[in-house]
Amino acid sequence: MLKPAGARCNLACRYCYYLDRKELYPDAANKAQMDFSVLETAIRQYIEAQPTHEVVFVWHGGEPTLLPLGFYRKAMRLEQQYAQGHLVSNCLQTNGTLLTDDWCRFLHDEEWLVGVSIDGPEPLHDAFRRMRGGGPTFRQVMSGIEKLQRFGVQWNAMSVVNSLNAGQPEAFYSFFKSIGCQYLQFTPIVERNPHTLQMTPESVSALQWGGFCNGVFDAWWEADDVGQVFVQLFDATLANWVGEVPGVCTLGRQCGHALAMEWNGEVYSCDHFVSAAYRLGNIREQHLADLIELPRQRAFGQQKETSLPRQCRECRWLQLCRGECPKNRLLTDACGEPGLNWLCEGYRMFFEHTAPYMQQLKNELNL
């Protein structure tokens, strides 16, 4: 994930895990911006490091649209310059509030995929996703989505599941269908207060998570939306069910390939592990390909599997769950071993509930 504006954002969402990353670079906290020399180095090295024909750039934040369009036009020229026969594509993850006609025209013409952060209907969204001054954001986000649709930009919804919207899965799913969303991702908020080590009020409990996932799945299945509306969790679960690689790292056997690059070229092990302890180096000093292959980064990725507690290793759903994201492994298991996922019980509920449906889909696919 390239973070050309660092942790800068025009929003101050109550559950955001990245805003405090500005403390890593206090001198540039409010003016972080990737300069063109770092941009060129990042694009060249990233393409050179790819073992496959297709290269996907993911522009993330903070809020990447705080940078002017000229920055991204320059990025496109550099991608073309260094493509060397690769098929290059781009994804933008945005809160949607700063999208203009010019932005959407660019995104359409250059065929970018856009992920928009939105947490459901207005009351649920505005509960935690607020402007820096405290005002609501739902209407600005919807205005951005309407512009994307008007210009024919391919987009998906990225929704954070929290202690509030987790209790309304049917309304949640109905809302996204009503706004024409065909690609839906949702991520549970699991955060601890760093001072008290207590879970934040916005965090979702395991039972809430399981109930939410089951509720959305039932709404999706009963509406006969299979093959019409694509929900990342369901697709990834089916992939694991049939023995394929899931399209999301949290349900993969190992991790370590979703590195994060800050505005100044600093590279970290993962977007959720951007801290001094997980700094790998800087692309101005070492090639990105070498940073990816550092022994400690390879160990970071392998630890997702090797550090599983006994309860996980003996679980019938291990092939589907894989212990989920290491950042959420906050509990001690029934055997007294550390590393059990905070959402374990919720995932168990979901996998048990959807098992017959996943088997049916597997049979229909003749796999």
Backbone torsions as a table, in degrees:
resi	resn	phi	psi	omega
1	MET	NA	121.4	176.5
2	LEU	-89.6	128.8	-177.2
3	LYS	-117.8	78.0	-172.1
4	PRO	-68.0	-19.4	175.2
5	ALA	-109.6	13.6	-179.4
6	GLY	60.5	-137.6	-179.1
7	ALA	-91.3	5.1	-179.4
8	ARG	-63.1	139.9	179.5
9	CYS	-155.4	149.5	175.8
10	ASN	-88.4	-2.5	175.2
11	LEU	-110.2	165.4	174.9
12	ALA	-137.3	67.4	-178.1
13	CYS	-63.7	136.1	-172.9
14	ARG	-63.4	-26.8	-176.9
15	TYR	-100.7	5.0	-172.7
16	CYS	-60.5	129.8	179.4
17	TYR	-91.2	-6.4	-171.5
18	TYR	-108.9	-17.1	-176.0
19	LEU	-57.4	-39.5	-177.2
20	ASP	-74.1	-4.2	176.0
21	ARG	-68.3	-12.3	174.8
22	LYS	-60.2	-23.9	-179.6
23	GLU	-67.3	-16.9	177.0
24	LEU	-66.5	-31.4	-177.7
25	TYR	-132.3	70.2	-172.9
26	PRO	-60.9	-29.0	-179.3
27	ASP	-70.4	-20.5	-178.3
28	ALA	-120.5	19.4	-172.2
29	ALA	-54.7	-39.2	-175.4
30	ASN	-108.6	8.7	-179.5
31	LYS	-140.2	18.0	-179.8
32	ALA	-59.9	129.1	177.0
33	GLN	-158.1	127.0	179.5
34	MET	-64.2	125.9	178.5
35	ASP	-83.4	168.0	-171.1
36	PHE	-68.1	-27.8	178.4
37	SER	-68.4	-41.2	176.5
38	VAL	-68.1	-40.4	178.3
39	LEU	-57.9	-48.4	-178.9
40	GLU	-63.0	-43.6	179.5
41	THR	-63.0	-42.0	-179.0
42	ALA	-62.9	-46.4	-177.9
43	ILE	-66.2	-46.0	-179.7
44	ARG	-61.2	-48.7	-176.9
45	GLN	-68.4	-37.2	-178.5
46	TYR	-64.6	-42.8	177.8
47	ILE	-66.1	-42.9	179.9
48	GLU	-62.7	-28.7	-176.0
49	ALA	-82.3	-9.6	-172.9
50	GLN	-79.4	129.2	177.0
51	PRO	-85.9	-6.9	-176.4
52	THR	-114.7	166.2	-178.8
53	HIS	-68.2	-37.9	-176.8
54	GLU	-89.4	135.4	178.5
55	VAL	-123.4	125.7	-179.0
56	VAL	-117.8	121.3	174.6
57	PHE	-94.7	131.1	178.2
58	VAL	-114.6	115.3	-178.9
59	TRP	-98.9	121.6	-166.5
60	HIS	-135.0	-174.9	-179.8
61	GLY	-154.2	-153.4	6.5
62	GLY	43.7	-154.8	178.9
63	GLU	-123.3	105.8	-174.9
64	PRO	-67.6	-21.6	-179.4
65	THR	-78.7	2.3	170.0
66	LEU	-68.0	-21.9	175.7
67	LEU	-83.4	148.7	-177.9
68	PRO	-69.8	158.5	178.9
69	LEU	-57.9	-31.8	-180.0
70	GLY	-56.5	-33.9	177.9
71	PHE	-60.7	-44.9	-176.5
72	TYR	-77.0	-29.0	172.7
73	ARG	-64.9	-39.8	175.0
74	LYS	-62.6	-41.2	178.4
75	ALA	-60.6	-40.9	179.2
76	MET	-63.6	-41.0	178.4
77	ARG	-63.7	-40.6	178.7
78	LEU	-67.3	-38.1	176.7
79	GLU	-60.7	-43.1	178.3
80	GLN	-65.8	-38.6	-178.4
81	GLN	-64.1	-39.1	-174.0
82	TYR	-104.9	7.6	-174.3
83	ALA	-59.6	-40.8	177.7
84	GLN	49.6	46.3	176.5
85	GLY	87.5	-7.1	177.6
86	HIS	-74.2	152.8	171.3
87	LEU	-92.0	110.5	-173.3
88	VAL	-105.2	132.7	175.6
89	SER	-134.9	167.3	-174.0
90	ASN	-135.1	144.6	173.5
91	CYS	-125.4	140.7	178.1
92	LEU	-121.8	126.6	174.2
93	GLN	-105.3	119.7	-172.2
94	THR	-139.6	157.2	173.1
95	ASN	-82.8	-6.7	171.6
96	GLY	81.7	-7.0	-172.1
97	THR	-78.6	-18.0	-175.4
98	LEU	-107.4	7.2	-178.5
99	LEU	-70.8	130.8	178.6
100	THR	-118.1	175.5	175.0
101	ASP	-59.6	-41.0	179.6
102	ASP	-62.4	-43.6	177.5
103	TRP	-59.1	-48.1	-174.8
104	CYS	-69.6	-33.8	175.9
105	ARG	-63.5	-43.5	176.8
106	PHE	-61.4	-48.1	-177.0
107	LEU	-62.1	-37.9	177.6
108	HIS	-69.5	-49.2	-175.3
109	ASP	-63.8	-34.4	-178.6
110	GLU	-94.7	2.0	174.5
111	GLU	60.1	45.0	175.6
112	TRP	-82.1	145.3	169.9
113	LEU	-92.4	133.5	-175.2
114	VAL	-118.4	127.8	171.7
115	GLY	-102.0	126.9	-177.9
116	VAL	-111.7	128.5	178.8
117	SER	-81.5	117.8	179.1
118	ILE	-154.4	133.5	-169.4
119	ASP	-104.0	18.6	179.1
120	GLY	118.6	-164.7	-179.5
121	PRO	-61.5	166.3	-167.4
122	GLU	-48.8	-51.2	-177.5
123	PRO	-62.8	-37.9	-179.5
124	LEU	-72.0	-40.7	179.8
125	HIS	-66.0	-48.6	-173.9
126	ASP	-73.0	-11.1	-179.2
127	ALA	-60.4	-39.0	-175.3
128	PHE	-123.8	-21.7	-176.9
129	ARG	-94.6	92.8	-174.0
130	ARG	-117.8	157.5	172.9
131	MET	-68.4	165.0	179.2
132	ARG	-61.1	-28.2	177.6
133	GLY	-86.7	-0.6	176.5
134	GLY	102.6	-8.5	-177.2
135	GLY	-74.8	163.8	179.2
136	PRO	-72.2	163.4	-176.9
137	THR	-127.6	-8.9	-171.2
138	PHE	-55.8	-47.5	-174.8
139	ARG	-67.3	-34.4	176.3
140	GLN	-67.1	-39.4	178.8
141	VAL	-64.7	-45.1	179.6
142	MET	-64.0	-34.9	175.5
143	SER	-62.3	-41.2	177.1
144	GLY	-63.2	-43.0	179.1
145	ILE	-63.8	-41.9	178.6
146	GLU	-61.7	-37.3	176.9
147	LYS	-66.3	-43.6	178.0
148	LEU	-58.0	-43.6	179.8
149	GLN	-66.5	-40.5	-179.1
150	ARG	-63.4	-35.3	-179.8
151	PHE	-91.6	2.2	177.4
152	GLY	71.5	31.9	178.5
153	VAL	-82.5	133.5	176.2
154	GLN	-72.5	127.5	-176.9
155	TRP	-141.9	158.2	171.7
156	ASN	-134.4	163.3	-179.7
157	ALA	-100.2	133.2	175.2
158	MET	-115.4	110.8	-173.4
159	SER	-116.6	136.8	176.2
160	VAL	-94.3	125.3	179.0
161	VAL	-90.8	123.4	-174.7
162	ASN	-128.5	-174.3	-175.3
163	SER	-66.8	-14.9	-179.4
164	LEU	-96.0	-58.4	-175.0
165	ASN	-74.1	-14.9	178.4
166	ALA	-61.7	-23.9	-178.0
167	GLY	-84.8	0.9	-176.7
168	GLN	-133.1	58.8	-174.9
169	PRO	-63.3	-38.4	-178.4
170	GLU	-67.3	-44.8	177.9
171	ALA	-64.9	-36.7	178.0
172	PHE	-59.4	-53.0	-177.5
173	TYR	-67.2	-40.5	179.5
174	SER	-60.2	-39.2	179.7
175	PHE	-62.0	-47.2	-176.7
176	PHE	-66.4	-34.0	174.0
177	LYS	-65.4	-37.9	-176.1
178	SER	-67.1	-23.5	-179.8
179	ILE	-100.1	12.6	174.6
180	GLY	79.1	23.1	-179.9
181	CYS	-79.9	125.6	178.3
182	GLN	-108.7	-12.6	-178.9
183	TYR	-130.8	116.4	-172.0
184	LEU	-127.5	127.2	172.3
185	GLN	-118.3	139.7	171.8
186	PHE	-136.8	141.7	-174.4
187	THR	-127.0	130.9	-180.0
188	PRO	-75.8	141.4	175.1
189	ILE	-88.5	118.7	178.3
190	VAL	-132.2	98.1	-176.2
191	GLU	-136.5	142.7	175.9
192	ARG	-111.1	144.8	171.9
193	ASN	-66.0	122.1	-174.9
194	PRO	-65.1	-18.6	-177.8
195	HIS	-91.4	-41.8	-177.7
196	THR	-98.2	-17.8	-174.7
197	LEU	64.3	14.3	173.8
198	GLN	-87.1	150.8	177.9
199	MET	-65.9	141.6	179.6
200	THR	-69.6	154.7	-179.4
201	PRO	-60.1	-26.0	-178.3
202	GLU	-79.2	-16.5	-175.0
203	SER	-65.6	146.5	179.7
204	VAL	-91.8	141.3	176.2
205	SER	-82.6	165.5	179.5
206	ALA	-61.8	-42.1	-179.6
207	LEU	-68.0	-37.9	175.1
208	GLN	-62.0	-43.3	-179.4
209	TRP	-62.5	-46.2	178.8
210	GLY	-62.4	-44.5	178.8
211	GLY	-63.9	-38.8	179.2
212	PHE	-64.5	-50.9	-178.6
213	CYS	-59.1	-43.0	179.1
214	ASN	-65.8	-39.8	-179.7
215	GLY	-65.4	-43.3	177.9
216	VAL	-66.5	-41.3	179.3
217	PHE	-60.6	-45.6	-179.1
218	ASP	-61.8	-42.0	178.6
219	ALA	-63.6	-40.4	179.3
220	TRP	-66.2	-44.1	-177.8
221	TRP	-70.0	-45.3	-177.6
222	GLU	-66.5	-26.5	177.3
223	ALA	-83.2	0.4	-178.5
224	ASP	56.9	44.7	-177.6
225	ASP	-94.9	8.3	177.1
226	VAL	-62.0	125.4	-178.6
227	GLY	82.6	-2.9	178.6
228	GLN	-113.3	-43.6	175.5
229	VAL	-117.7	126.2	-174.6
230	PHE	-105.8	118.2	-178.9
231	VAL	-109.4	120.7	-171.0
232	GLN	-55.3	-44.8	-178.2
233	LEU	-61.0	-40.2	-178.8
234	PHE	-69.5	-41.9	178.8
235	ASP	-62.9	-43.6	-178.5
236	ALA	-67.0	-38.8	178.1
237	THR	-63.9	-43.0	177.9
238	LEU	-63.7	-39.7	178.4
239	ALA	-59.4	-46.5	177.2
240	ASN	-64.5	-35.6	-178.4
241	TRP	-62.2	-36.3	-177.5
242	VAL	-98.5	4.7	175.8
243	GLY	86.7	17.8	177.0
244	GLU	-98.1	167.1	177.6
245	VAL	-77.2	126.3	-179.6
246	PRO	-71.6	157.0	-178.1
247	GLY	-88.1	16.3	179.9
248	VAL	-138.9	133.4	-172.2
249	CYS	-65.7	-29.7	-175.8
250	THR	-61.1	-30.5	-179.4
251	LEU	-102.2	10.8	177.3
252	GLY	-85.0	160.3	-178.3
253	ARG	-65.6	-42.5	176.9
254	GLN	-130.0	169.5	177.0
255	CYS	-133.9	-157.5	177.7
256	GLY	103.7	1.6	180.0
257	HIS	-105.0	-5.6	-179.3
258	ALA	-101.6	66.6	-178.0
259	LEU	-72.7	161.2	177.5
260	ALA	-119.9	136.7	177.7
261	MET	-119.2	120.6	178.8
262	GLU	-77.2	172.1	-174.0
263	TRP	-58.2	-25.9	-175.3
264	ASN	-99.4	10.6	179.0
265	GLY	91.7	-0.9	177.3
266	GLU	-71.6	134.1	-176.6
267	VAL	-114.3	135.9	-178.1
268	TYR	-124.2	159.1	-173.3
269	SER	-59.2	-34.1	-174.9
270	CYS	-165.2	156.3	179.0
271	ASP	-59.6	-29.8	180.0
272	HIS	-92.4	1.5	179.2
273	PHE	-129.7	45.7	177.1
274	VAL	-87.6	93.7	178.4
275	SER	-155.6	167.8	-177.0
276	ALA	-57.2	-34.5	-177.2
277	ALA	-67.7	-21.4	-176.5
278	TYR	-115.7	17.7	175.3
279	ARG	-75.2	127.7	-178.6
280	LEU	-94.9	-30.0	-177.6
281	GLY	151.3	-167.4	-177.6
282	ASN	-128.3	135.9	-176.6
283	ILE	-67.5	-14.1	175.9
284	ARG	-77.6	-12.1	-178.2
285	GLU	-117.3	-30.0	179.7
286	GLN	-137.6	145.7	179.4
287	HIS	-69.1	142.8	-179.2
288	LEU	-55.5	-39.6	179.9
289	ALA	-60.1	-35.5	178.4
290	ASP	-72.8	-35.8	178.3
291	LEU	-65.4	-39.8	179.2
292	ILE	-61.9	-34.4	-175.4
293	GLU	-92.4	6.4	177.1
294	LEU	-57.9	138.3	-179.9
295	PRO	-53.3	-38.7	-177.7
296	ARG	-72.8	-25.8	174.8
297	GLN	-75.5	-38.6	176.0
298	ARG	-64.0	-39.2	177.6
299	ALA	-65.7	-37.5	177.1
300	PHE	-57.5	-46.2	-179.5
301	GLY	-68.2	-39.4	-178.5
302	GLN	-71.9	-27.6	-177.2
303	GLN	-63.7	-23.4	176.9
304	LYS	-55.6	-36.3	179.8
305	GLU	-92.2	-42.5	-172.3
306	THR	-74.9	-18.9	-177.2
307	SER	-97.4	9.1	-179.3
308	LEU	-63.5	135.5	177.1
309	PRO	-73.9	169.0	-175.1
310	ARG	-58.1	-40.6	-178.5
311	GLN	-58.7	-37.0	177.5
312	CYS	-72.0	-44.9	-176.4
313	ARG	-62.3	-27.0	-178.4
314	GLU	-101.4	5.8	-175.5
315	CYS	-80.4	140.2	180.0
316	ARG	-67.4	-19.3	-176.5
317	TRP	-101.8	12.5	-176.7
318	LEU	-57.1	-38.8	-177.2
319	GLN	-67.0	-17.9	178.6
320	LEU	-97.1	-37.4	-171.8
321	CYS	-91.8	-44.4	-177.2
322	ARG	57.5	24.5	179.5
323	GLY	80.0	1.6	-178.5
324	GLU	51.2	-156.2	-171.8
325	CYS	-74.4	133.0	179.0
326	PRO	-57.0	-28.4	-178.3
327	LYS	-66.6	-19.9	-178.3
328	ASN	-96.7	7.1	-177.9
329	ARG	-87.6	83.0	-169.9
330	LEU	-110.9	-5.4	-171.5
331	LEU	-110.4	166.0	171.4
332	THR	-101.4	135.0	-175.7
333	ASP	-80.2	-179.5	-176.6
334	ALA	-65.3	-17.3	179.3
335	CYS	-94.4	1.9	179.5
336	GLY	86.6	9.3	-179.6
337	GLU	-94.1	138.7	179.2
338	PRO	-76.5	159.7	173.2
339	GLY	109.0	8.9	176.7
340	LEU	-76.2	138.5	-176.2
341	ASN	-72.0	139.1	177.7
342	TRP	-55.5	-30.6	-174.7
343	LEU	-99.8	11.7	-173.9
344	CYS	-50.2	-53.1	-176.5
345	GLU	-62.4	-35.8	178.6
346	GLY	-66.9	-41.9	177.1
347	TYR	-65.7	-39.0	177.5
348	ARG	-59.2	-43.4	177.1
349	MET	-58.2	-43.5	-177.0
350	PHE	-68.2	-45.3	-177.7
351	PHE	-67.1	-38.4	177.7
352	GLU	-65.6	-43.0	-176.9
353	HIS	-66.5	-39.2	-173.0
354	THR	-93.7	-4.7	-175.8
355	ALA	-53.2	-49.3	-179.0
356	PRO	-64.6	-31.6	179.5
357	TYR	-72.3	-39.7	178.1
358	MET	-64.8	-38.7	177.3
359	GLN	-65.1	-39.1	178.1
360	GLN	-62.9	-43.8	178.8
361	LEU	-64.4	-39.4	177.3
362	LYS	-60.8	-42.8	179.8
363	ASN	-65.1	-40.3	-179.4
364	GLU	-66.8	-29.2	177.8
365	LEU	-84.7	-1.9	-179.5
366	ASN	57.2	42.0	-179.9
367	LEU	-107.8	NA	NA
